Amino acid sequence: MSVTQVQGRMRSDTRSILRFSTTVVAVGIVCAIAVWASGGMTTHGPHGTIGWFALLVALCCLPAGTFFLILGVAKWMGDRNRTD
């Protein structure tokens, strides 16, 4: 009886991490563009309320999303070498 091993198959938790992280990074980029579209930054911050809200969301989403994206890519690289 032979056992076939599939190499390079992505696990479901890796897929979930990559999906979540790309969504969070995309939201951060959209919010950074919203800061620029609402008038940009001055020495005292964004011009309006929308700019401030977008800046706060972007400053939360971009670092956290980038961290999870790096984690997901590293996990995906590990899944490629795994043989279960």
C-alpha positions in Angstrom: 0.0 0.0 0.0 1.6 3.3 -1.1 0.9 6.6 0.6 0.9 9.6 -1.8 2.1 12.8 -0.2 1.1 16.1 -1.6 3.8 18.7 -1.4 3.2 22.4 -1.6 -0.5 22.4 -0.5 -1.6 25.5 1.4 -3.4 24.8 4.6 -6.7 26.5 5.5 -5.3 28.5 8.4 -2.5 29.9 6.1 -5.1 30.9 3.6 -7.2 32.6 6.3 -4.1 34.6 7.6 -3.3 35.7 4.0 -6.8 36.7 3.3 -7.2 38.7 6.5 -3.8 40.4 6.2 -4.3 41.5 2.6 -7.7 42.9 3.5 -6.3 44.9 6.5 -3.4 46.3 4.3 -5.9 47.2 1.6 -8.1 49.1 4.1 -5.0 50.9 5.4 -3.9 52.0 1.9 -7.5 53.2 1.1 -7.5 55.2 4.3 -4.0 56.7 3.5 -5.4 57.7 0.2 -8.4 59.2 1.9 -6.1 61.4 4.1 -4.5 62.7 0.9 -7.9 63.2 -0.8 -9.3 65.1 2.1 -6.7 67.8 1.9 -3.5 66.1 3.0 -1.4 66.7 6.1 -0.2 69.9 7.6 2.1 70.5 10.6 -1.0 70.1 12.8 -2.4 67.0 11.1 -5.1 66.5 8.5 -7.5 69.2 7.6 -10.9 67.7 8.5 -12.6 65.2 10.6 -12.6 62.6 7.8 -8.9 63.0 7.4 -8.3 62.5 11.1 -10.5 59.4 11.2 -8.8 58.0 8.0 -5.3 58.7 9.6 -6.2 56.8 12.8 -7.4 53.8 10.8 -4.4 53.9 8.5 -2.0 54.1 11.4 -3.6 51.0 13.0 -4.1 48.9 9.8 -0.8 49.4 8.0 1.6 48.1 10.7 -0.6 45.3 11.9 -1.6 44.2 8.4 2.0 44.2 7.2 3.0 42.1 10.2 0.3 39.6 9.5 1.1 39.6 5.8 4.8 38.8 6.6 3.6 36.0 9.0 1.3 34.6 6.3 3.9 34.6 3.6 6.4 32.9 6.0 3.7 30.3 6.9 2.9 29.8 3.2 6.6 29.2 2.4 6.7 26.6 5.2 3.6 24.9 3.8 5.2 24.6 0.5 8.0 22.5 2.0 5.7 20.5 4.2 4.8 16.9 3.2 1.7 15.7 5.1 
